[in-house]
Amino acid sequence: MNFDAGNFAVGKDIRDLLGMRSRSALLLVACFTVTYSISAAYGTSGVKSWWPLAVAVLVGSAAAFSIVLTDGDPMPLHQSILLSATGLVACGAVFMVLPVPVHNPAQLWPFGMCTVVFTFMCVRGRTGYAWLGVILLIVSSVAWATVTGQGPLYGFAESFANVGPVLMSTVFALTIRPRAKTIFALRQASTDRIAAGAATSAVIEERDAQLDRLNILARPLLERIASGVPMDSTEKLACELLEAQLRDSLRAPGFQKNHVIDAVHATRNRGVEVVLLDDHGMDGADPAVRDRIHASIVRELTAITRGKVTIRILPPRRTAMATMLVDTEDVRRIEFDHNGMQLLRQGDQRELGASSMSVDPTTDSAVYPE
């Protein structure tokens, strides 16, 4: 019983293509429930008891809502098996209380209700189980007509008329659903193309911004150097500071905030050697944590007038997120945890080794002595 067609990946449900996830679809199912509730109420003439009619309406409505709300394409197997019994249960409940012969052909309303369910089972990719439901519906109708003395042909004729809609939905399942896979593939390709274009555009914009920034920062000094006139000590210092700032932008992108850049520049201008390193442990940090660490670094730099300062963002999954090594008259190592809180340790012999840390120019990575 497996001639179901068209499987889709997660997130590529046929319901997305047909709008079955929308509020309008839920409204239509609600109207479906109201319509067959009215049909049941209208067909009570000669009926022995009303509660089997209510059971049939509840079964058909639950099946309809299940088709719209259930995730996955095709529908889950266990649910498909239950839905295939919709006709057997709903029609069986109504047949128990119908008069013989029926007073009004409209009293056979469960046929239409169940046919709608089976039709949309085909749409949801469970064609085989939909036809199983049709067969069970016809069998229940023939059995009812036979037991009540109306003849099996009467039951067959009344129920077989509902085969047409299910046949049409079967054609849909076997032809349109495979096309839907192509539509999803084209949609994904379009999304990927747009994403690639956006990424390329972002790279170009970032490159242009960096070029504009470099033009503003470096062009005046480059023109001054190109003039051939000897530079004084102030201009040479400006070149050194600019070179350090440009190196920081490549080696320590995690510190590229205006107030941090200005604080580092001012500290270097006071004759302090400042080394910035970024091993990307702060790349995914919360902005508030970043701001807290940056503010602490700026505050520390403001008070330093001599010596050497090495500020490093550690690699991911370290105990600390960043460190600041201050080597003036003594050595201080300041650590920042993953909440951006500052931890200060003094007198640790390991810091003496850290104070001799250097930078490998080939990798821009920190190198510690053995």
C-alpha positions in Angstrom: 0.0 0.0 0.0 2.8 2.4 -0.8 2.1 4.3 -3.9 2.5 7.6 -2.1 4.3 10.3 -4.1 6.7 13.1 -3.3 8.8 13.3 -0.1 10.1 16.7 1.0 12.8 17.7 3.3 12.2 19.2 6.7 10.9 22.8 6.3 9.7 22.1 2.7 6.2 21.0 3.5 3.6 20.9 0.6 1.4 22.9 3.0 3.8 25.9 2.5 3.2 25.7 -1.3 -0.6 25.5 -0.9 -1.1 27.9 1.9 -2.3 25.2 4.3 -0.4 26.8 7.2 -2.3 30.0 7.0 -5.2 31.3 9.1 -7.3 31.1 6.0 -6.8 27.4 5.9 -7.8 27.1 9.5 -10.9 29.2 8.8 -11.8 26.9 5.9 -11.6 23.9 8.2 -13.8 25.6 10.8 -16.3 26.3 8.0 -16.0 22.6 7.1 -17.0 21.7 10.6 -19.9 24.1 10.7 -21.2 23.0 7.4 -21.3 19.3 8.3 -22.7 20.1 11.7 -25.6 21.8 9.9 -25.9 18.9 7.6 -26.2 16.5 10.6 -28.8 18.7 12.2 -30.8 19.0 9.0 -30.7 15.2 8.5 -32.3 14.2 11.8 -35.7 13.2 10.3 -36.5 9.7 11.4 -33.1 9.3 13.1 -33.3 7.1 16.2 -30.7 9.0 18.2 -28.7 12.2 17.6 -25.4 11.3 19.4 -24.0 9.1 16.7 -24.4 12.0 14.3 -22.3 14.2 16.7 -19.7 11.5 16.9 -19.5 11.4 13.1 -19.1 15.2 12.9 -16.4 15.1 15.6 -14.5 12.4 13.8 -14.6 14.2 10.4 -13.6 17.5 12.0 -10.7 16.1 13.9 -9.5 14.4 10.7 -9.7 17.7 8.8 -7.9 19.7 11.4 -5.2 17.0 11.7 -4.5 17.2 7.9 -3.9 21.0 8.2 -2.0 21.1 11.5 0.2 18.0 11.3 3.8 18.6 10.4 5.8 16.5 8.0 5.4 15.6 4.4 4.1 13.0 3.8 2.0 12.8 6.9 3.2 10.6 9.7 2.3 6.9 9.0 0.4 6.2 12.2 -1.8 9.2 11.7 -2.5 8.3 8.1 -3.7 4.8 9.2 -6.1 6.4 11.7 -7.4 8.9 9.1 -8.0 6.0 6.6 -10.6 4.7 9.1 -12.5 8.0 9.1 -15.2 6.8 6.6 -15.6 3.5 8.4 -16.1 5.1 11.8 -18.2 8.1 10.8 -20.4 6.3 8.3 -20.8 3.4 10.7 -22.0 5.7 13.5 -24.6 7.3 11.2 -25.8 4.1 9.6 -26.7 2.8 13.1 -29.5 5.4 13.5 -30.6 6.2 9.9 -34.2 5.3 8.9 -34.6 2.7 6.2 -35.1 3.9 3.6 -33.6 7.3 4.3 -36.1 10.1 4.3 -33.7 12.5 2.5 -30.6 11.8 0.4 -28.9 14.6 2.4 -28.9 12.2 5.4 -25.9 10.4 3.7 -23.8 13.5 4.3 -20.9 11.5 5.9 -19.9 10.3 2.4 -19.1 13.9 1.3 -17.4 14.7 4.6 -15.1 11.7 4.5 -14.4 12.2 0.8 -13.0 15.7 1.6 -10.7 14.1 4.2 -9.5 11.4 1.7 -8.9 14.0 -1.0 -6.6 16.1 1.2 -4.8 12.9 2.4 -3.7 12.6 -1.3 -2.5 16.2 -1.2 -0.5 15.5 1.9 1.2 12.5 0.2 -0.7 9.6 1.6 -2.6 8.5 -1.6 -2.5 4.8 -0.7 -4.1 5.3 2.7 -6.7 7.6 1.2 -7.8 4.8 -1.2 -7.8 2.4 1.7 -10.2 4.8 3.4 -12.4 4.9 0.2 -12.5 1.1 0.1 -13.5 0.9 3.8 -16.2 3.6 3.2 -17.7 1.6 0.3 -17.5 -1.7 2.3 -19.3 -0.1 5.2 -22.0 1.3 2.9 -22.5 -2.0 1.1 -22.7 -3.9 4.4 -25.3 -1.4 5.8 -27.4 -1.6 2.7 -27.2 -5.4 2.7 -28.1 -5.8 6.4 -31.0 -3.4 6.1 -32.5 -5.2 3.1 -31.8 -2.4 0.6 -29.4 -4.5 -1.5 -25.7 -4.3 -1.8 -25.9 -2.5 -5.2 -27.7 0.4 -3.5 -25.0 0.8 -1.0 -22.3 0.5 -3.6 -24.0 3.1 -5.9 -24.5 5.6 -3.2 -20.9 5.5 -2.0 -19.0 4.9 -5.3 -20.1 8.3 -6.5 -17.5 9.8 -4.1 -14.6 8.1 -5.9 -14.3 10.9 -8.5 -12.8 13.6 -6.2 -10.3 11.1 -4.7 -9.3 10.1 -8.2 -8.6 13.7 -9.2 -6.5 14.2 -6.0 -4.6 11.1 -6.9 -3.7 12.6 -10.2 -2.5 15.7 -8.3 -0.4 13.6 -6.0 1.3 11.7 -8.9 1.9 14.8 -11.1 1.9 18.0 -9.1 3.7 16.9 -5.9 6.9 15.9 -7.8 6.8 19.3 -9.4 6.6 20.8 -6.0 10.0 19.4 -5.2 11.4 21.3 -8.2 9.7 24.5 -7.0 11.3 24.1 -3.6 14.7 23.4 -5.2 14.3 26.6 -7.3 13.2 28.6 -4.3 16.3 27.4 -2.3 18.6 28.1 -5.2 17.1 31.6 -5.4 17.6 32.1 -1.7 21.2 30.9 -1.9 21.9 33.2 -4.8 20.4 36.2 -2.9 22.5 35.3 0.2 25.6 35.0 -1.9 24.9 38.3 -3.5 24.3 39.9 -0.1 27.6 38.4 1.2 29.5 39.7 -1.8 27.9 43.1 -1.4 28.8 43.2 2.3 32.4 42.3 1.5 32.6 45.0 -1.1 31.1 47.6 1.2 33.5 46.6 4.0 36.4 46.8 1.5 35.3 50.3 0.4 34.9 51.4 4.0 38.4 50.2 4.8 39.8 51.9 1.8 38.1 55.2 2.7 39.4 54.9 6.3 42.9 54.1 5.0 42.7 57.1 2.7 41.7 59.4 5.5 44.4 58.1 7.9 47.3 57.4 5.7 47.1 59.6 2.6 48.3 62.8 4.4 51.4 61.1 5.8 52.1 59.3 2.5 52.0 62.6 0.6 54.2 64.1 3.2 56.8 61.2 2.8 56.5 61.5 -1.0 57.4 65.2 -0.9 61.0 64.3 -0.1 61.4 66.8 2.7 63.0 65.4 5.8 60.5 64.6 8.6 60.8 66.0 12.1 60.5 63.9 15.2 56.8 64.7 15.6 56.0 63.5 12.1 58.0 60.3 12.6 56.1 59.6 15.8 52.8 60.1 13.9 53.9 57.5 11.3 54.8 55.0 14.1 51.4 55.5 15.8 49.6 55.2 12.5 51.5 52.0 11.6 50.6 50.5 15.0 46.9 51.5 14.6 46.7 49.9 11.2 48.4 46.7 12.5 45.8 46.6 15.3 43.0 46.7 12.9 44.3 43.5 11.3 45.6 41.7 14.4 43.0 42.8 17.0 39.6 43.4 15.4 37.9 42.8 18.7 39.3 46.1 20.0 38.2 48.2 17.1 35.9 50.6 18.9 36.5 54.3 18.7 37.0 54.9 22.5 39.4 51.9 22.7 41.3 53.1 19.6 41.6 56.6 21.0 42.7 55.3 24.4 45.4 53.1 22.9 46.6 56.0 20.6 46.8 58.3 23.6 48.7 55.7 25.7 51.2 55.1 22.9 51.6 58.9 22.4 52.8 59.0 26.1 55.6 56.6 25.2 54.0 53.4 26.4 54.3 50.3 24.3 50.9 48.8 23.7 50.4 45.4 22.0 46.9 44.2 21.1 46.1 40.6 20.2 42.8 38.9 19.3 42.4 35.1 19.4 38.7 35.5 18.8 37.4 34.3 22.2 35.1 37.3 22.3 33.6 37.0 18.8 30.3 35.6 20.0 30.1 37.5 23.3 27.1 39.6 24.4 27.5 43.3 23.4 27.2 44.2 27.1 30.1 42.0 28.0 32.2 43.5 25.2 31.4 47.0 26.4 32.3 46.1 30.0 35.7 44.8 29.0 36.4 47.7 26.6 35.5 50.2 29.4 37.8 48.5 31.9 40.6 48.5 29.3 40.2 52.2 28.6 40.1 53.0 32.3 43.4 51.1 32.9 45.1 52.6 29.9 44.3 56.1 31.0 46.3 55.7 34.2 49.5 54.2 32.5 52.3 56.6 31.7 55.3 54.2 31.0 56.3 50.6 30.4 54.6 48.0 28.3 51.0 46.8 28.1 49.9 43.6 26.3 46.1 43.2 25.9 44.9 39.9 24.5 41.5 38.3 23.8 42.1 34.7 24.6 41.0 31.7 22.3 37.5 30.3 22.8 36.7 28.0 25.7 39.4 29.4 28.0 38.6 30.1 31.7 39.1 33.9 31.1 37.9 35.8 28.1 40.6 38.5 27.9 43.8 39.4 29.8 45.7 42.7 30.3 49.4 42.4 31.3 50.8 45.7 32.6 54.6 45.8 32.9 55.7 49.1 34.6 57.6 49.1 37.9 56.0 45.8 38.7 53.9 43.3 36.8 50.2 43.2 37.0 48.0 40.7 35.2 44.3 41.6 34.9 41.9 38.9 33.7 38.3 39.4 32.5 35.9 36.5 32.9 33.1 35.6 30.4 30.8 38.2 32.1 33.3 40.9 31.5 34.1 41.2 35.2 37.7 42.2 36.1 39.9 39.9 38.2 43.3 41.2 39.4 46.2 39.0 40.5 49.5 40.2 41.7 52.8 38.5 42.7 52.2 35.4 40.6 55.5 34.0 39.3 53.7 32.9 36.1 53.2 36.5 35.2 56.9 37.1 35.0 57.1 34.5 32.3 54.0 36.1 30.6 55.7 39.5 30.7 58.3 38.2 28.3 55.6 37.2 25.8 56.4 38.2 22.2 54.5 38.2 19.0 55.3 35.9 16.1 55.3 38.3 13.1 54.5 35.4 10.7 51.3 34.5 12.5 50.4 37.5 14.6 49.9 35.1 17.5 51.2 35.4 21.0 54.4 33.3 21.8 55.3 32.4 25.4 58.7 31.2 26.5 59.0 27.6 27.8 
